[in-house]
Every structure is written in structure tokens, then in C-alpha cells.
Amino acid sequence: MRYEQLGATGVFVSRIALGAMTFGGAGTPPWSLVGGLDEKAADELVGLALDAGVNLIDTADMYAAGECEEILGRVLRSRRQDVLLATKLFARMGAGPNDIGLSRLWVSRALEDSLRRLRTDHIDLYQIHSFDPLTPVEETLAALDDAVRQGKVRYIGASNLAAWQMMKYLGASQLRGWDRFVSQQVYYSLAGRDIEREILPMAVDQKLATLVWSPLAGGFLSGKFDRDGTADDTARRALADFPPVDRERGWDIVDALRVVAARHGVGVTRVALAWVLAQHGVTSVIVGAKRPDQLTENLAAVDLVLTDEDLGELDSASALPAPYPDWCQTAPADRLPLNS
């Protein structure tokens, strides 16, 4: 395993992290579709990941309506000290009008609930799961800062924020002297490169760690799918189009992945993960699995080094057109049109 610094902190995290979203929810859509693993299966995956050097495990309170955290808490037991445990809050967790969001009231309640379910006295990385347009960023940050000062949280982060939203939080933290986000968790894959436009450059500039979710685009880049359909009609991607993928562009990406994979004598999945790991600014890639063989294949991506030829072919098949003002700012200075 290889390790990368968690943003500007002194903590190092494994370049591949274990996503626990497949734990729990059996018989309860959509979680049964995602995984629905019981405690025994989850214990096997956690043990395999830790033995391979993984030290970051990510979950969220909403996964399987809290059951995911409960299973993870029971599974870790004496291994808790070997893990940097990350979870998230924001989503609705009850029928009450305040059982959702990022208010001080809900941050405090959600944190205590996660600590109880995870059977721990602290969370290493506590992340907001989305942006709350109803709650001032100062209210959320003050509550999170209190949690850090109380020793219940070590570091704080955010997930699924636009660049301007993240900068609002960082600016408020700097102005008030509060604990700042050390990381962002974002969707990134060969089939979804939107973060390259603003979100990833912002994170590099602000020295934020970037933790990637769904690096296989919800299984689309797993090698199970092609233009003629899928060999596994029960696959999650066949039943739920999440994250959304431009299929025509996606098939070209899969074709390029197959070429590179054949060149290295490995599976398509490994190449897709290795590409994300090779991108500047990416700290760790979060992978989930239903079976040990899937996790073993995912973990092997950390040792696959793609050549310049590989990267060039994959970039050619997947690159997004440059948006404004990027295409203007990157033009040679003497070629910029002058305003008259």
C-alpha cells in the first residue's frame, strides 16, 4: 500500500480507502441493490482491507438508515485504533422537521448518533455530505469546531460541494479562527471529469485532500458493460443510472480501457482506478465491494503504473471540452483578442 498526506495535516492515509456503503440494508431498496452485506461479510472485507494496508474507512449515517455504521462499529472492535474512521452527516435520518441538514441542532444530534452506532468515542474525519442552503455556513462551522475542541472529532471535511461553496466555508473558518475543512470527497472517474474544471484546482490551491467516490462510475467502468448490453443484468449500473453517464462517450472510454488493460494483462477495473490515482491532486480513492475478489482486484490498482501512452489514450477518449473562461485564459497572451 502507498500513503498520501491528508491535505495540510500531518496524517497519512492509504491511497485506496474502503467504502462501507455495501454494509447493511438487506431487503431494503436501494441499499439491497448497493450491497446488503451482513456483519460476517463486512468483517471479511474489513479484515482483507486492513491486512493490505488500508487505514481509511468511509461511511455515512444515511447508509442503510444507520445500519452501515452499526455493522462497522461491531466489526472494528479491537481494530479501531488501526483505522482512520470517516463518516458523514446531512441527509434525513428521521421524520422530524429537524432530523436533516447542517444546523447546530442537527450537527450535535447526528454526531452523537454516529458515535453510538460506531461504538467509538471519536470520529477521525467528520464530513458534511452536501451543501445546506438554509443554514449559514458560520452556524455549521461553529458546531463542528466545538466538536473538535470537545475531542469528539479529529478533523472535518466536506463532500459534494461546488468550488465556491467550499471557499465560503474556508473563508469563514479563516476569518473566525475555527477549524477548517482538511478534505473534500467528490465524484471523479474517467466517465465523470467535471471536477477538473474548478473543484480539483481549488483543492490543490487550498491544500485540501481529495477523496474520490465512485471511481468506476457506479460500475460502468468495471468491464461488465459494453455497447451490446451487460453480462450481468443484476449489476447496480443496469438497474440504477447513478452517477449519470453519457453512454456514447462512455463506450469510447470503455474501448480505450480495454486496449490499455490488454497491454498490461490486467482487468479493466484496475486500469480505471489506476487512472484516477494518477491524477494530480487526488489523495485517495474510495472503493466498495460485495466480495473479497472484487476488493482484491481494486486494491491491486495501487501498484499499476500507467505509461504516458496509456494516459494519453485514456485522456483522448474521456477529456471534456474546455469551458469558458479556461479556453480564453490558456490561450497565448499575444493571441488574446483585444477589447475595443
TORNU-523276 format. One line per field, with one value per residue (C-alpha): x, y, z; chain; residue number from 0. Coordinates in nm, 3 decimals. Layout:
N
u <- [X/...]
v <- [Y/...]
w <- [Z/...]
c <- [A/...]
k <- [NUM/...]
***
This chain:
340
u <- [0.000/0.105/0.009/-0.057/-0.074/-0.429/-0.432/-0.218/-0.237/0.040/-0.177/-0.120/-0.398/-0.386/-0.419/-0.705/-0.975/-1.253/-1.605/-1.855/-2.172/-2.225/-2.272/-2.632/-2.970/-3.052/-3.406/-3.439/-3.404/-3.191/-2.939/-3.004/-2.909/-2.587/-2.475/-2.689/-2.392/-2.433/-2.183/-1.991/-1.934/-1.842/-1.594/-1.419/-1.386/-1.259/-1.001/-0.883/-0.852/-0.660/-0.425/-0.349/-0.254/-0.577/-0.612/-0.908/-1.266/-1.550/-1.920/-2.217/-2.508/-2.759/-2.617/-2.878/-3.050/-2.772/-2.725/-2.399/-2.244/-2.376/-2.221/-1.893/-1.882/-1.927/-1.678/-1.394/-1.392/-1.024/-0.909/-1.046/-0.700/-0.576/-0.834/-0.894/-1.271/-1.465/-1.839/-2.079/-2.393/-2.663/-2.930/-3.267/-3.244/-3.589/-3.943/-3.895/-3.856/-3.504/-3.372/-3.179/-2.935/-2.642/-2.794/-2.614/-2.905/-2.870/-2.489/-2.487/-2.755/-2.616/-2.266/-2.384/-2.590/-2.292/-2.062/-2.312/-2.365/-1.992/-1.912/-1.636/-1.561/-1.432/-1.455/-1.131/-1.284/-1.634/-1.772/-2.076/-2.242/-2.374/-2.445/-2.731/-2.873/-3.088/-2.815/-2.548/-2.201/-2.097/-2.355/-2.236/-1.867/-1.913/-2.083/-1.811/-1.540/-1.700/-1.696/-1.323/-1.249/-1.453/-1.237/-1.528/-1.390/-1.027/-1.067/-1.354/-1.422/-1.693/-1.846/-2.016/-1.956/-1.906/-1.578/-1.749/-1.934/-1.613/-1.446/-1.731/-1.661/-1.285/-1.315/-1.545/-1.310/-1.011/-1.200/-1.324/-1.022/-1.229/-1.113/-1.113/-1.202/-0.897/-1.055/-1.321/-1.495/-1.609/-1.722/-1.445/-1.392/-1.292/-1.663/-1.711/-1.428/-1.625/-1.417/-1.116/-1.276/-1.285/-1.320/-0.991/-0.776/-0.937/-0.848/-0.486/-0.463/-0.617/-0.415/-0.725/-0.710/-0.931/-1.103/-1.274/-1.605/-1.743/-1.417/-1.580/-1.885/-2.124/-1.980/-2.000/-1.618/-1.597/-1.570/-1.915/-2.077/-2.039/-2.243/-2.432/-2.556/-2.425/-2.326/-2.473/-2.827/-2.835/-2.543/-2.617/-2.546/-2.801/-3.072/-2.982/-2.819/-2.605/-2.382/-2.527/-2.309/-2.312/-2.340/-2.199/-1.896/-1.877/-1.849/-1.548/-1.388/-1.454/-1.299/-0.985/-0.975/-0.986/-0.689/-0.479/-0.586/-0.483/-0.146/-0.080/-0.252/-0.493/-0.864/-1.047/-1.135/-0.771/-0.688/-0.985/-0.879/-0.512/-0.606/-0.780/-0.486/-0.251/-0.432/-0.265/-0.438/-0.606/-0.524/-0.721/-0.974/-1.267/-1.364/-1.655/-1.702/-1.952/-1.700/-1.336/-1.222/-1.365/-1.181/-0.856/-0.879/-0.946/-0.656/-0.417/-0.471/-0.232/0.059/-0.037/0.173/0.024/0.260/0.239/0.093/-0.175/-0.266/-0.273/-0.514/-0.744/-0.737/-0.818/-1.123/-1.255/-1.141/-1.408/-1.411/-1.257/-1.525/-1.512/-1.301/-1.048/-1.016/-0.958/-0.711/-0.499/-0.458/-0.116/-0.110/-0.025/-0.318/-0.589/-0.835/-0.827/-1.145/-1.204]
v <- [0.000/0.359/0.658/1.026/1.325/1.419/1.775/2.006/1.780/1.555/1.248/0.997/0.793/0.492/0.575/0.329/0.359/0.116/0.245/0.074/0.164/-0.205/-0.291/-0.340/-0.278/-0.632/-0.643/-0.265/-0.086/0.092/-0.044/-0.406/-0.311/-0.143/-0.435/-0.551/-0.728/-0.878/-0.850/-1.163/-1.049/-0.699/-0.838/-1.035/-0.728/-0.507/-0.768/-0.803/-0.425/-0.376/-0.664/-0.492/-0.169/0.027/0.266/0.482/0.352/0.577/0.554/0.787/0.800/0.765/0.440/0.170/0.416/0.385/0.008/0.052/0.244/-0.013/-0.304/-0.120/-0.038/-0.405/-0.524/-0.290/-0.371/-0.407/-0.290/0.060/0.201/0.078/0.279/0.640/0.634/0.876/0.935/1.198/1.386/1.589/1.353/1.295/1.042/1.075/1.203/1.521/1.859/1.900/1.548/1.671/1.939/2.122/2.325/2.329/2.128/1.851/1.850/1.782/1.512/1.344/1.332/1.167/0.916/0.826/0.787/0.549/0.342/0.325/0.232/0.487/0.799/0.996/1.023/1.086/1.266/1.409/1.533/1.729/1.527/1.818/2.190/2.318/2.638/2.705/2.704/2.978/2.834/3.004/2.806/2.475/2.555/2.675/2.346/2.142/2.348/2.275/1.902/1.918/2.109/1.855/1.574/1.403/1.480/1.495/1.657/1.792/1.772/1.818/1.621/1.719/2.094/2.333/2.524/2.850/2.675/2.524/2.866/3.014/2.760/2.805/3.182/3.178/2.941/3.165/3.480/3.332/3.117/2.798/2.454/2.433/2.153/1.940/1.736/1.714/1.396/1.415/1.205/1.155/0.898/0.868/0.899/1.199/1.453/1.766/1.836/1.915/2.245/2.420/2.182/1.995/2.304/2.477/2.184/2.184/2.560/2.536/2.226/2.011/1.635/1.498/1.169/1.019/0.830/0.611/0.596/0.326/0.545/0.318/0.009/0.145/0.121/-0.224/-0.411/-0.570/-0.337/-0.285/-0.149/-0.477/-0.472/-0.626/-0.976/-0.920/-0.783/-0.766/-0.524/-0.196/0.011/-0.193/-0.106/0.248/0.513/0.665/0.854/0.960/0.868/0.989/0.640/0.713/0.889/0.617/0.336/0.508/0.525/0.156/0.071/0.266/0.097/-0.246/-0.159/-0.039/-0.331/-0.581/-0.409/-0.463/-0.800/-0.679/-0.616/-0.302/-0.216/-0.195/0.043/0.271/0.300/0.348/0.639/0.821/0.752/0.901/1.237/1.534/1.634/1.301/1.179/0.857/0.656/0.506/0.162/-0.053/-0.424/-0.702/-0.985/-1.039/-1.098/-0.761/-0.586/-0.769/-0.654/-0.297/-0.293/-0.409/-0.081/0.097/-0.095/-0.041/0.233/0.365/0.485/0.820/0.632/0.477/0.808/0.982/0.728/0.741/1.120/1.139/0.917/1.097/1.460/1.727/2.036/2.334/2.567/2.944/3.113/2.829/2.831/3.204/3.210/2.930/3.098/3.254/3.611/3.756/3.576/3.707/3.938/4.294/4.468/4.782]
w <- [0.000/-0.060/0.153/0.093/0.325/0.425/0.298/0.509/0.817/0.945/0.891/0.612/0.454/0.225/-0.143/-0.157/0.109/0.190/0.131/0.360/0.171/0.083/0.452/0.571/0.417/0.306/0.172/0.180/-0.156/-0.262/-0.010/-0.101/-0.457/-0.341/-0.128/0.162/0.324/0.670/0.955/0.862/0.503/0.619/0.870/0.594/0.372/0.655/0.753/0.394/0.354/0.679/0.600/0.267/0.445/0.406/0.700/0.592/0.604/0.493/0.574/0.634/0.875/0.590/0.451/0.514/0.751/1.010/0.987/0.794/1.084/1.332/1.143/1.100/1.471/1.564/1.303/1.402/1.774/1.879/1.534/1.585/1.660/1.321/1.130/1.038/1.057/0.838/0.833/0.704/0.800/0.625/0.495/0.657/0.939/1.094/1.042/1.243/1.072/1.217/1.151/0.849/0.738/0.893/1.175/1.510/1.649/1.392/1.383/1.757/1.740/1.430/1.577/1.898/1.698/1.478/1.778/1.937/1.622/1.550/1.914/1.937/2.137/1.839/1.461/1.277/0.978/1.011/0.680/0.574/0.298/0.093/0.097/0.312/0.159/0.467/0.731/0.747/0.698/1.024/1.223/1.084/1.126/1.485/1.573/1.403/1.571/1.908/1.827/1.751/2.072/2.270/2.131/1.958/1.611/1.497/1.153/0.946/0.574/0.312/0.030/-0.295/-0.272/-0.560/-0.552/-0.450/-0.167/-0.031/-0.044/0.163/0.436/0.419/0.425/0.729/0.912/0.845/0.948/1.278/1.364/1.352/1.247/0.866/0.631/0.552/0.273/0.007/-0.103/-0.465/-0.760/-1.015/-1.287/-1.650/-1.726/-1.498/-1.508/-1.415/-1.103/-1.322/-1.421/-1.082/-0.787/-0.818/-0.894/-0.595/-0.369/-0.485/-0.431/-0.082/0.015/0.062/0.034/-0.242/-0.165/-0.468/-0.458/-0.738/-0.939/-1.157/-1.232/-1.047/-1.215/-1.569/-1.598/-1.438/-1.767/-1.726/-1.976/-2.349/-2.638/-2.672/-2.311/-1.991/-1.897/-1.552/-1.561/-1.180/-1.173/-0.997/-1.309/-1.506/-1.255/-1.147/-1.364/-1.088/-1.127/-1.462/-1.758/-2.119/-2.269/-2.617/-2.475/-2.210/-2.464/-2.621/-2.276/-2.213/-2.551/-2.457/-2.118/-2.281/-2.503/-2.209/-1.991/-2.258/-2.290/-1.918/-1.892/-1.622/-1.586/-1.696/-1.336/-1.234/-1.517/-1.443/-1.078/-1.167/-1.393/-1.106/-0.875/-1.135/-1.147/-0.980/-0.658/-0.587/-0.236/-0.200/-0.398/-0.208/-0.331/-0.225/-0.280/-0.229/-0.249/-0.142/-0.501/-0.605/-0.324/-0.404/-0.767/-0.659/-0.415/-0.688/-0.874/-0.639/-0.795/-1.159/-1.318/-1.639/-1.911/-2.087/-2.384/-2.163/-2.005/-2.343/-2.490/-2.191/-2.184/-2.553/-2.506/-2.198/-2.197/-2.156/-2.378/-2.207/-2.064/-2.052/-1.922/-1.934/-2.311/-2.301/-2.013/-2.157/-2.495/-2.564/-2.437/-2.777/-2.935/-2.699/-2.876/-2.752/-2.646/-2.848]
c <- [A/A/A/A/A/A/A/A/A/A/A/A/A/A/A/A/A/A/A/A/A/A/A/A/A/A/A/A/A/A/A/A/A/A/A/A/A/A/A/A/A/A/A/A/A/A/A/A/A/A/A/A/A/A/A/A/A/A/A/A/A/A/A/A/A/A/A/A/A/A/A/A/A/A/A/A/A/A/A/A/A/A/A/A/A/A/A/A/A/A/A/A/A/A/A/A/A/A/A/A/A/A/A/A/A/A/A/A/A/A/A/A/A/A/A/A/A/A/A/A/A/A/A/A/A/A/A/A/A/A/A/A/A/A/A/A/A/A/A/A/A/A/A/A/A/A/A/A/A/A/A/A/A/A/A/A/A/A/A/A/A/A/A/A/A/A/A/A/A/A/A/A/A/A/A/A/A/A/A/A/A/A/A/A/A/A/A/A/A/A/A/A/A/A/A/A/A/A/A/A/A/A/A/A/A/A/A/A/A/A/A/A/A/A/A/A/A/A/A/A/A/A/A/A/A/A/A/A/A/A/A/A/A/A/A/A/A/A/A/A/A/A/A/A/A/A/A/A/A/A/A/A/A/A/A/A/A/A/A/A/A/A/A/A/A/A/A/A/A/A/A/A/A/A/A/A/A/A/A/A/A/A/A/A/A/A/A/A/A/A/A/A/A/A/A/A/A/A/A/A/A/A/A/A/A/A/A/A/A/A/A/A/A/A/A/A/A/A/A/A/A/A/A/A/A/A/A/A/A/A/A/A/A/A/A/A/A/A/A/A]
k <- [0/1/2/3/4/5/6/7/8/9/10/11/12/13/14/15/16/17/18/19/20/21/22/23/24/25/26/27/28/29/30/31/32/33/34/35/36/37/38/39/40/41/42/43/44/45/46/47/48/49/50/51/52/53/54/55/56/57/58/59/60/61/62/63/64/65/66/67/68/69/70/71/72/73/74/75/76/77/78/79/80/81/82/83/84/85/86/87/88/89/90/91/92/93/94/95/96/97/98/99/100/101/102/103/104/105/106/107/108/109/110/111/112/113/114/115/116/117/118/119/120/121/122/123/124/125/126/127/128/129/130/131/132/133/134/135/136/137/138/139/140/141/142/143/144/145/146/147/148/149/150/151/152/153/154/155/156/157/158/159/160/161/162/163/164/165/166/167/168/169/170/171/172/173/174/175/176/177/178/179/180/181/182/183/184/185/186/187/188/189/190/191/192/193/194/195/196/197/198/199/200/201/202/203/204/205/206/207/208/209/210/211/212/213/214/215/216/217/218/219/220/221/222/223/224/225/226/227/228/229/230/231/232/233/234/235/236/237/238/239/240/241/242/243/244/245/246/247/248/249/250/251/252/253/254/255/256/257/258/259/260/261/262/263/264/265/266/267/268/269/270/271/272/273/274/275/276/277/278/279/280/281/282/283/284/285/286/287/288/289/290/291/292/293/294/295/296/297/298/299/300/301/302/303/304/305/306/307/308/309/310/311/312/313/314/315/316/317/318/319/320/321/322/323/324/325/326/327/328/329/330/331/332/333/334/335/336/337/338/339]
***
